[in-house]
Amino acid sequence: MESLRSEFAGFLHFIKDFNVVRIQEGSSQKFSTRTFLNNKIYAYFRNKGR
């Protein structure tokens, strides 16, 4: 149960980071949401693997 909770906390942190970047970038077209998400998800699972 504890691992599930930390798992969820990590996901919430992930979403928070995403929203911060969105706010910083505003509605700028040069910002690619898909690329950002791909990079974050890749990093998230790579760190999880350790």
Secondary structure, 3 states (H helix, E strand, C coil): CHHHHHHHHHHHHHHHHHHHHHHHHCCCCCCCHHHHHHHHHHHHHHHHCC
